């Protein structure tokens, strides 16, 4: 990665190029992946400018356990899935297709500034 966010690459013929990196490719992951092992990628030459643009990357087995931090910013972030499972080392949130929500953790805190309303079926403690 160049300091200005562009991608440096060596093409198959040995020629070095600098290309633009599109927003859908995470730059932090890309930089870390390149440190771990060579990362095959496709670059396209844009017309008429002739600038190179990173089109796609192809992670190898050496990249399988690569972990980097991600930040997602937006007024609304939507995830649409049949099943959603969020987990960290000791906490989990799971939403399944039947409508069941499972929340697991060492300590769970629920805080409301105005009304903390519980609606629905029976409540079972322990």
ZADO-1210 file (C-alpha; in nm, 4 decimals, padded with zeros to 6 digits):
<atoms>
<atom x="00.0000" y="00.0000" z="00.0000" code="UNK" pos="1"/>
<atom x="00.1233" y="00.3465" z="-00.0872" code="UNK" pos="2"/>
<atom x="00.0925" y="00.6299" z="00.1655" code="UNK" pos="3"/>
<atom x="-00.1919" y="00.7869" z="-00.0368" code="UNK" pos="4"/>
<atom x="-00.4006" y="00.4648" z="-00.0245" code="UNK" pos="5"/>
<atom x="-00.3132" y="00.3409" z="-00.3716" code="UNK" pos="6"/>
<atom x="-00.2022" y="-00.0180" z="-00.4243" code="UNK" pos="7"/>
<atom x="00.1448" y="-00.1132" z="-00.5413" code="UNK" pos="8"/>
<atom x="00.1724" y="-00.4361" z="-00.7391" code="UNK" pos="9"/>
<atom x="00.4066" y="-00.6384" z="-00.9543" code="UNK" pos="10"/>
<atom x="00.2395" y="-00.7682" z="-01.2677" code="UNK" pos="11"/>
<atom x="00.3039" y="-01.1147" z="-01.4117" code="UNK" pos="12"/>
<atom x="00.5662" y="-00.9821" z="-01.6538" code="UNK" pos="13"/>
<atom x="00.7623" y="-00.8219" z="-01.3686" code="UNK" pos="14"/>
<atom x="00.6466" y="-00.4634" z="-01.4289" code="UNK" pos="15"/>
<atom x="00.5557" y="-00.2598" z="-01.1176" code="UNK" pos="16"/>
<atom x="00.2385" y="-00.0508" z="-01.1204" code="UNK" pos="17"/>
<atom x="00.0423" y="00.1632" z="-00.8782" code="UNK" pos="18"/>
<atom x="-00.3355" y="00.1345" z="-00.8925" code="UNK" pos="19"/>
<atom x="-00.6458" y="00.2761" z="-00.7347" code="UNK" pos="20"/>
<atom x="-00.8117" y="00.0706" z="-00.4621" code="UNK" pos="21"/>
<atom x="-01.1942" y="00.0662" z="-00.4706" code="UNK" pos="22"/>
<atom x="-01.3969" y="00.1240" z="-00.1551" code="UNK" pos="23"/>
<atom x="-01.5290" y="-00.2344" z="-00.1409" code="UNK" pos="24"/>
<atom x="-01.1774" y="-00.3738" z="-00.0831" code="UNK" pos="25"/>
<atom x="-01.0640" y="-00.3140" z="00.2748" code="UNK" pos="26"/>
<atom x="-00.7231" y="-00.1447" z="00.2662" code="UNK" pos="27"/>
<atom x="-00.6223" y="-00.2586" z="00.6166" code="UNK" pos="28"/>
<atom x="-00.6937" y="-00.6225" z="00.5313" code="UNK" pos="29"/>
<atom x="-00.5140" y="-00.5867" z="00.1981" code="UNK" pos="30"/>
<atom x="-00.1998" y="-00.4413" z="00.3584" code="UNK" pos="31"/>
<atom x="-00.1899" y="-00.7145" z="00.6231" code="UNK" pos="32"/>
<atom x="-00.2550" y="-00.9896" z="00.3666" code="UNK" pos="33"/>
<atom x="00.0345" y="-00.8647" z="00.1532" code="UNK" pos="34"/>
<atom x="00.2632" y="-00.8852" z="00.4585" code="UNK" pos="35"/>
<atom x="00.1592" y="-01.2458" z="00.5257" code="UNK" pos="36"/>
<atom x="00.2032" y="-01.3878" z="00.1734" code="UNK" pos="37"/>
<atom x="00.1821" y="-01.2834" z="-00.1919" code="UNK" pos="38"/>
<atom x="-00.1769" y="-01.2040" z="-00.2837" code="UNK" pos="39"/>
<atom x="-00.2907" y="-01.2796" z="-00.6396" code="UNK" pos="40"/>
<atom x="-00.5085" y="-00.9991" z="-00.7765" code="UNK" pos="41"/>
<atom x="-00.6596" y="-00.8649" z="-01.0968" code="UNK" pos="42"/>
<atom x="-00.5836" y="-00.5122" z="-01.2134" code="UNK" pos="43"/>
<atom x="-00.7691" y="-00.3443" z="-01.4998" code="UNK" pos="44"/>
<atom x="-00.6382" y="-00.0564" z="-01.7053" code="UNK" pos="45"/>
<atom x="-00.9123" y="00.2082" z="-01.7126" code="UNK" pos="46"/>
<atom x="-00.9824" y="00.3717" z="-02.0483" code="UNK" pos="47"/>
<atom x="-00.9060" y="00.6348" z="-02.1664" code="UNK" pos="48"/>
<atom x="-00.6818" y="00.7335" z="-01.8722" code="UNK" pos="49"/>
<atom x="-00.4825" y="00.4085" z="-01.8654" code="UNK" pos="50"/>
<atom x="-00.4789" y="00.4159" z="-01.4826" code="UNK" pos="51"/>
<atom x="-00.4716" y="00.0803" z="-01.3134" code="UNK" pos="52"/>
<atom x="-00.7583" y="-00.0160" z="-01.0844" code="UNK" pos="53"/>
<atom x="-00.7556" y="-00.3117" z="-00.8451" code="UNK" pos="54"/>
<atom x="-01.0513" y="-00.5225" z="-00.9558" code="UNK" pos="55"/>
<atom x="-01.0354" y="-00.8281" z="-00.7314" code="UNK" pos="56"/>
<atom x="-00.8170" y="-01.0250" z="-00.4916" code="UNK" pos="57"/>
<atom x="-00.7836" y="-01.3997" z="-00.4460" code="UNK" pos="58"/>
<atom x="-00.6799" y="-01.4954" z="-00.0904" code="UNK" pos="59"/>
<atom x="-00.4659" y="-01.8052" z="-00.0547" code="UNK" pos="60"/>
<atom x="-00.4633" y="-02.0648" z="00.2278" code="UNK" pos="61"/>
<atom x="-00.1952" y="-01.8557" z="00.4049" code="UNK" pos="62"/>
<atom x="-00.4567" y="-01.5789" z="00.4441" code="UNK" pos="63"/>
<atom x="-00.7271" y="-01.8014" z="00.5986" code="UNK" pos="64"/>
<atom x="-00.6618" y="-01.7000" z="00.9611" code="UNK" pos="65"/>
<atom x="-00.5855" y="-01.3345" z="00.8891" code="UNK" pos="66"/>
<atom x="-00.7648" y="-01.1010" z="01.1300" code="UNK" pos="67"/>
<atom x="-00.7771" y="-00.7206" z="01.1170" code="UNK" pos="68"/>
<atom x="-01.0025" y="-00.4654" z="01.2844" code="UNK" pos="69"/>
<atom x="-01.2911" y="-00.3265" z="01.0781" code="UNK" pos="70"/>
<atom x="-01.4927" y="-00.0126" z="01.1363" code="UNK" pos="71"/>
<atom x="-01.8293" y="00.0269" z="00.9644" code="UNK" pos="72"/>
<atom x="-01.9762" y="00.3760" z="00.9644" code="UNK" pos="73"/>
<atom x="-02.3184" y="00.4772" z="00.8445" code="UNK" pos="74"/>
<atom x="-02.6476" y="00.6275" z="00.9482" code="UNK" pos="75"/>
<atom x="-02.7966" y="00.2810" z="00.9105" code="UNK" pos="76"/>
<atom x="-02.6118" y="-00.0478" z="00.8770" code="UNK" pos="77"/>
<atom x="-02.8336" y="-00.3309" z="00.7565" code="UNK" pos="78"/>
<atom x="-02.7503" y="-00.7000" z="00.7550" code="UNK" pos="79"/>
<atom x="-03.0042" y="-00.9215" z="00.5804" code="UNK" pos="80"/>
<atom x="-02.9501" y="-01.2910" z="00.6448" code="UNK" pos="81"/>
<atom x="-03.1412" y="-01.6099" z="00.7229" code="UNK" pos="82"/>
<atom x="-02.9312" y="-01.6574" z="01.0351" code="UNK" pos="83"/>
<atom x="-02.7079" y="-01.3988" z="01.1982" code="UNK" pos="84"/>
<atom x="-02.4444" y="-01.4956" z="01.4515" code="UNK" pos="85"/>
<atom x="-02.2235" y="-01.2317" z="01.6126" code="UNK" pos="86"/>
<atom x="-01.9581" y="-01.3574" z="01.8477" code="UNK" pos="87"/>
<atom x="-01.6537" y="-01.2419" z="02.0338" code="UNK" pos="88"/>
<atom x="-01.4377" y="-01.4456" z="02.2651" code="UNK" pos="89"/>
<atom x="-01.6939" y="-01.4781" z="02.5483" code="UNK" pos="90"/>
<atom x="-02.0181" y="-01.3278" z="02.4163" code="UNK" pos="91"/>
<atom x="-02.2673" y="-01.4204" z="02.1433" code="UNK" pos="92"/>
<atom x="-02.5821" y="-01.2889" z="01.9779" code="UNK" pos="93"/>
<atom x="-02.7712" y="-01.5235" z="01.7464" code="UNK" pos="94"/>
<atom x="-03.0832" y="-01.4558" z="01.5408" code="UNK" pos="95"/>
<atom x="-03.2339" y="-01.7563" z="01.3654" code="UNK" pos="96"/>
<atom x="-03.4955" y="-01.7951" z="01.0894" code="UNK" pos="97"/>
<atom x="-03.7679" y="-01.9030" z="01.3326" code="UNK" pos="98"/>
<atom x="-03.7452" y="-01.5667" z="01.5145" code="UNK" pos="99"/>
<atom x="-03.5497" y="-01.6896" z="01.8164" code="UNK" pos="100"/>
<atom x="-03.2896" y="-01.4531" z="01.9584" code="UNK" pos="101"/>
<atom x="-03.0160" y="-01.5908" z="02.1817" code="UNK" pos="102"/>
<atom x="-02.7960" y="-01.3593" z="02.3855" code="UNK" pos="103"/>
<atom x="-02.5120" y="-01.5148" z="02.5840" code="UNK" pos="104"/>
<atom x="-02.2425" y="-01.3542" z="02.7906" code="UNK" pos="105"/>
<atom x="-02.0719" y="-01.3510" z="03.1260" code="UNK" pos="106"/>
<atom x="-02.2667" y="-01.0443" z="03.2425" code="UNK" pos="107"/>
<atom x="-02.5534" y="-00.8852" z="03.0484" code="UNK" pos="108"/>
<atom x="-02.6564" y="-00.5281" z="03.1176" code="UNK" pos="109"/>
<atom x="-02.9815" y="-00.3752" z="02.9967" code="UNK" pos="110"/>
<atom x="-03.0211" y="-00.0007" z="03.0467" code="UNK" pos="111"/>
<atom x="-03.3012" y="00.2299" z="02.9387" code="UNK" pos="112"/>
<atom x="-03.3045" y="00.6076" z="02.9921" code="UNK" pos="113"/>
<atom x="-03.6833" y="00.6255" z="03.0042" code="UNK" pos="114"/>
<atom x="-03.8916" y="00.3064" z="02.9971" code="UNK" pos="115"/>
<atom x="-03.7544" y="-00.0455" z="02.9955" code="UNK" pos="116"/>
<atom x="-04.0512" y="-00.2352" z="02.8531" code="UNK" pos="117"/>
<atom x="-04.0714" y="-00.6137" z="02.8349" code="UNK" pos="118"/>
<atom x="-04.3545" y="-00.7359" z="02.6128" code="UNK" pos="119"/>
<atom x="-04.4600" y="-01.0759" z="02.4967" code="UNK" pos="120"/>
<atom x="-04.4888" y="-01.4214" z="02.6496" code="UNK" pos="121"/>
<atom x="-04.4110" y="-01.5483" z="02.9958" code="UNK" pos="122"/>
<atom x="-04.0856" y="-01.4701" z="03.1713" code="UNK" pos="123"/>
<atom x="-03.8906" y="-01.7626" z="03.3147" code="UNK" pos="124"/>
<atom x="-03.6104" y="-01.6913" z="03.5618" code="UNK" pos="125"/>
<atom x="-03.3494" y="-01.9684" z="03.6009" code="UNK" pos="126"/>
</atoms>
